[in-house]
Amino acid sequence: MRQIDHFLVGGAGGPPARTHQVWNPSTGEVQAEVPLGDAALLDKAIATAQQVQPGWAATNPQKRARVMFRFKELVEANMQSLAELLSSEHGKVIDDAKGDVQRGLEVIEYACGIPQVMKGEFTQGAGPGIDVYSMRQPLGIGAGITPFNFPAMIPMWMFGMAIAAGNAFILKPSERDPSVPVRLAELFVEAGAPEGLLQVIHGDKEMVDAILDHPAIAAVSFVGSSDIAHYVYKRGAEAGKRVQAMGGAKNHGIVMPDADLDQVVNDLAGAAFGSAGERCMALPVVVPVGEDTANRLREKLIPAINALRIGVSTDPDAHYGPVVTPEHKARIEGWIDTAEKEGAEVVVDGRGYTLQGHENGFFVGPTLIDRVTPTMASYQEEIFGPVLQIVRANDFEDALRLPSEHQYGNGVAIFTRNGHAAREFASRVNVGMVGINVPIPVPVAYHSFGGWKRSGFGDIDQYGTEGLAFWTKKKKVTQRWPDGGGDGSNAFVIPTMG
């Protein structure tokens, strides 16, 4: 059986006490084992990072940018093999896997401009002979704890910005699909980064706690479920760390009566069911405004959903593949059971789906559930699977209220031809990322990513200028170079005092 190792200078130094199985979701077979590290192994990684980080921070930004440029080239050259490796452990189809890698690369592209974005501010003549300027400096050692659903994109979101800014980085990826993060770290060294600057250490909660408690780690970035995000934020903050912790989501798509329903259905097919719905920016709730809109939309959705092709991750014609583990398959089907018991109508039922020739794979058929209400647990919680729920709204205000009052506030979309309605919705909705006729409103790399409410804990978003702010500390300098011979005529005066 294949063994997936930590990526550390000198290796782990002995056989692991504990391991975790890595599935092939398409076949239902265990394909590899990954070691689960402990606090002692983290200490080893930290010691290496402490040795290499000061030299990296002292490297001028242009040279750091050249490493990022070379890394980008290497990832692009290895795109096919990375996508195949990712698909084999996660289950998403190859095109989705390539998209996973590409969205991470977009942040690497932004990080290639680190000499520009690291520039500070300068004020000449803030007082008599006084100048004030600021500079951004790295924190030291950062850490990332990443989820299974984007094993390439989210690690690159984190370590790309952190390392370009001058930090060392320790990545703890999901133990469910850990091979791609290790391969990315290998390519990073090949790109010219010092060994030990980016290290990958595998583990479960024991390793998470060790990261959150370690005094040498200055900042932690996390993406995962909301309950764990809250735990990470609280424990990390109590340890004196800077923490950004992105949680779960229940994104809504508001469909106004004037919307182009054919376009909406096409968008929903990808946004709700792509990557088997295992995305925090998936669109699992559609909110048609008015009964007529709801009935017309439902009529169009049913044949479109039934036409979706489910296949193994290597099937080029499949719209989506299996979910990541047998436990997750059971969890998704359990939520469909719950919705039915709560009184919702299961219109298209994906429970019990099997793929011929791959009967042991972790497949869930596309599911459409109508007559869902805000009081239902299946609406309140994240299902994280290929399930689309219809929640009918009476009018615009009713539709606006649903995502605004939901416990999650990651993303939302509105489909309409009415510019006033779109502008009003975008201004008033209590959600962090908004799409107008865009079903998955993930901002481009030079903006930033982050939700509100229980979708995000901490004050600073991922990547872009906010990511730079998270991975650096800002130093402010007030300076003067006095003239004269010490007769008191050049006494210092604070700028605000005159």
N, C-alpha and C positions, 0 to 999 in steps of 0.2 A: 504494500500500500504506500502511496506517495506521502512523504513527510514534508510539511511546510514549516520552515524554520523562522525564528526571529531574524531580523536584519540588524545585527549588532557587530561592532568591531570586536573581533576575536570570538564571535559566536556566543552561545549561551553557556558553554562550559560544562556540559554534562547532560544526561538524559532527563527529560521533564518528569516531575512528580505527577502531573495531571495533563491530560490531553482532551481535545474536543473533536468530534467527528464532523467532517465536511461532506455534505451530500452532493450527489448529482441530481438535481430536482427533476430532470427529464426522465430518468430511469428509476429513481427511488433507491439508488445504491449509494453506499458510502464509498467515496473515492479517495479520501485523504484524511490525515490527522494533523491537527495543529497543536503545538504545545501551549499550555497556559502558564504564563510567567507569574512571578511573585515579587514582593517588595525588594528582595535581595537582587533580583535581576534588574529591576528598575534602578536601584542604586548604581549598578554597573554602567547602565546606559547614561545615567546622570553624570557620572564621573568622566566618561568620555566626552559628553556634550560640554562640560565645563572646561575641558582642555581645548576643544576646537573652536568654541564660540567667540572668544575674544579676538582671535586672529581673523575670523570671518567678519566680525563687526568692524574691524580696522581696515578691511579690504574696501577699496573705493567703490561707490555704487555702480560705476560703469562696468567694472570687472564682475561684480555680482550679477549685473544684468546679462552679461555675456554667458554666464552659466545658465541663466533662465532661458535665453535664446537657444542654446545648444540642447537643453532639456526638451524644449518644445519640438525641435527638429527630430530628436530621438523618439519621442512619443508618437509623432506623426508617422515616422518610418516604421514603427512597430504597432500601428493602429489595428491591423487585422488580428495579429496574435494576441494583443491585449483584449480585444473584443471577444475573441473565442475563449480565452481563459476566463474572462468575466462571466460570459454566458454559461460556461460549464458549471460554475459554482452558484451563480445567482438564479439562472433560469430565464432571464430576459433574452429576447431574440437578438441576433447579431446587430441589426440596425439600431435597436435601442441601446445596446452595449456601446456601439460606436458613438451614439449621442451622449452617453454617460461620460466617455473619455473626452469628447469634444467640448462639452460644457465646462469641464475642468480646465481644459487647455485655454479657454477664453480668459480665465483668471490668470493663468500663467502668462498669457500675452500682456495683460494689464501689468503684471509684476515685472515684465521686461522693461517697462518705463519707470522703474524705481528711481533713477537719478532725478527725474522730473518731479515725481510726487513726493519725494523726501525733502524737497526744498522747504526751508523755513520761511519766516516772515522777518521783515526789517523795517524799522522806522528810524529815519534820520532826524535828529533835532527834536527828540521828544522833550527835551529840556535844554537849558544852556550847555552846549557842548556834550549833550547826552544822546546816545543812540540806544535803542532797544531792539534786540533780535531774538528769535527763537530757533531751536533746532530739534529735530526728531531723532531720538536714540533708541536702539533696541532694548527690549526688556531683559534679555538674557536667554532663558530657556522657556519655550512654549510647548504645550502638549495638545494633541487633538484626539478626541474619542469619537469615532465615526460609525455610522449605522451600516446595515447590510445592503440597503436598497440602492445606494450609489457608491460602490467601492472604489471608483476612480475619481468621480467629480468632486465629492465632498472632501476627501483628503487633499486634493489639489487646491480647492478653495482655501483650505487652512494653511498647509505648509508653504504654498506658493507665496502668499503675502508675508507670512512670518519669516521665512528664510530670506527673501529678497530684502526685507527691512533690517537684516543683520542678526537674527536670532538663530539659535539651534532649535531643533524640533524633534519631539518624540511622539510618534503616531501609534495609537492603539486602535486598530481597525476591528470591525466585527469579526468574531471567530467563525461566523457562518460562511464568509467568502473572503478569506484573507490573502489570496495569492496575488491579486492585482496590486494592492498596496506595496507588497514586497517587491514586485517587479518594477514599480515606479521608483522605489528607493534605489534599486540597482541602476536604473537608467540615470538617476540623478547623480550618482557617483561617476558614471560613465561620461556625464556632461561636464565634469570638472569640479564638482563640489567636493570639499574635503570629506574623507571618511569620518563618520560619526556626527556629521552635521544633521543628517536626517536618519533617524533610527526607527525601526518598526518593532514593537514589542507586543506580543499577543497575550490575551488574557480575558478574564471575565470580571465580575464585580470586585474580586480581590485586587485585581490590577487597577481598576477604576479608582478604588479607595486609596490605593497607594499613590496614584498620580495626584489625587485631590489633596492628600495630606503632605506630600513631599515639599519641604521648605524651599528647595532649589528651583522648583517650577513656578514661574511668575504668572503665567496665564494659561487658561484652559478653554478650549473651544469644544463644544459638544453638539451633536445632532442625534435625536432619538425620540422616544416617546415623552409625553409631557410630564408624567409622574417622575420618570428618571431625570428629565431635564431639571425639574424643580429640585430634586435631591442633589444633583451635581452642582447646581447654582448655589444652593444653601451651604453645602459642605465646603465647596471651594472658596466661597466668600468668607466663611468663618475662619478658614485657614489663611486669609489675607491675600487671596489671589484675585486677579482680574478674571472674570468668567463671562462667557457668552454661551447660552444653552438654548438651542432651538428645539422645540417640542413638536407635538402632533398637530393635526389639522382636520378640518371638516369643511372643505372649500365648497362654496355655493356658486351656481351659475344661474343668474336671474334672466329669464326669457320674457321680454316685453311682447305685447300683442303684435307690434309692427316688425318684429325680428324676422330675418330670412330663415325660416325653419329648416330648409334643406341644408344651409350652411351650419346651423346650430347642431343638427344631427351629425353631420360630418365631423364637427369639432368635438362633440361629446364622445363619439366613438373612439377617438384617440385619447382625449383627456381623461375619460373615466376608465377605459379598459386597457390602454397602453401600459406596457410593463406590468401587466396583471394588476393594475391599480396600486402597486406597491410604491407610491410616490407621495411625499408630503404635499406636493403641489398638484396631485390628481384632482379631478373635479367629480366627486362622488354624489353630489346633491344638485339636482336641477330644480329650479323654482319657476314654473310657468305662472304668469300673471293672468288670472281669469280662467274660468272653466273651459271656455272655447279654446284658448291657447293650449291649455293642458291636454285636452282631448286630441287636438290636431298634432301636438308634439308626440304624444304617446303613440298615435297611429303610425307616425313616421319612424319612431324609434324601434318598434318591435321588429320589422323586417331588417333594419340595419344591424341590430344586435344579433339576430339569428344568422346573419351573413358573416359574422366575424369568424375567422379561422384561428383555432387554437392548435399549436404545434410544439414540437420540441424546439429548444433554443436555436438549433442550427437550421430550422426550416425557413427558407427565404420567403415563403409565401404566408407564413403565420403572422397574424396581427399581434399575438402575444403568446408567451410560453407559460411554464408552470410557476407556481409560487415557491418560496425559498425552502420550506421545510414541511414535513408532514404535520407538525404541530400547528403551523400557520394555516395550512389548508383546513384543518379541523376547526380552528378559531373562526375563520371566515364563514364556513358553513354553519357554525354555531350562531353567528350574528344573523344569518338569513333565517334560521329557525326562530330566533328571538323576535325578529320583525314580524314574522307570520303569526306568532303567538300574541303579539301586541295588537294585531288587527290590521296590519298592512296587507296589501295584495301583492303576492309574488306573481308577476306577469310573465317574466322569463326566468326560469329556474336553472341555476348552474350547479346545484348540489348533485353529488354523485357522478360527476362527469369523469369519464375515462377516455383515454386516447388509445385507439387500436394499435397494438404492438408495444405500447408503453403504459400498460395498465397499472404499473406500480409508481408511475410519476405523480407529481403533486399538482395535478391540474384542477382548476375550478372553472366551470363554464361561466360565460357572461350572464349576469343577473340584473333584471330590472324589477324594482319594487315601487308600486304606486300607493297612494293614499297614506303616505307616511306623515305623521304629525310631530310637532316639536316636543311633545311630552314623551315620546318613545325613546327608550334607551338606545335602540339601533340608530336613531338620528343623533342623539347627544354624543355618542362615542365614535371614535375612528375605527372603521372596519378594515381599511388598508388591503383591499382586494378588488377584484373585478365586479363590483356591485355599484349600480347606479340607483339612487333613490329619488322619487318624485315627491316633492312637498309643494302642494298647491297653495298659491297666494291669491287673496282677493283683489288686491290692488298694489300700486307702487309702494305705498307706505308699509304695507304688510310684508312685501318682499324685502324692503330695506331693513326691516326690523329683524328678520330671521338671522342673517349673518352677523348683524351688529350685536345681537344679544346672545349669540352662541359662545360657549366657553373658549372655543378656538378662534383665532383671528389671523390665520396665515395668509390665504389668498381668497379672492372673490372675482367673479366676472359678471358683466352685464352684456346682454345681446340686444341691440336696439338700433334703429335708424334715426332715433330722435336725439339730437345733440344736447338739448336742454336736459333731458332725462339722464343721459350719460354723465353730464357734468355735475348735476345735482347728486347723483348716486356716488360718484367718485369722491365728492367733497364731504358727504355726510356719513358714509358707511364706516363702521368701527372695525376696520380690518387693515392689516399692514401693507398688502400688495393687491392692486386692483387692475383688472383687465377690462378694456372696453372692446367688445367683439374679439377678444383674445382669451382663449380658454385657460391657458396656463401662463399667468403673468409673472414669469421669473425675470427679474431685471437683468439687463446686460452687465457685463463684468465691471464696467466703469461706473456703475451706480452701486447699489448694495442690496443684499437679500436679508429679509427678516420680517417675522410676523409679530402680531400683538397678542395680548392676553395670555392664555396658557400655551400659545404657540411659540413664545419667545421670552426667555428670562435673561435679564441683563440689559444694559443701556446702549450697546453698540452692536450694529449689524455685521453680517459676513461680507467679506471682500470689498472692492472699491475703496473709496477714500475712508469709509468707516472701518474697513478691515485694516487699513494702514494705521488708523488711530488706535485700534485695539492692540496691535502688535508693537506699538512704540510708545515711549513716554516723551512728553514735550518739555524741553528745558528752555527757560526764559532767561536772557542775559541782559542786564542793564550796564552800560559801560560809558566811561568818560576818560578823556586824555587831557588833563588840565594844563593850561599855560601858566607862566608866571613863576614867581620865586617864593611861594609859601607865605605871602602876606595876608592871606585870608580872602583875597579878592575873588578867588575861584572856589569858594566854599560850595559844597554839594547842595543842590536844591532838588528835592523830589519833584518830578515833572508836574504832578497834580497840585503842588503847593505854590506854583507861580512860575 
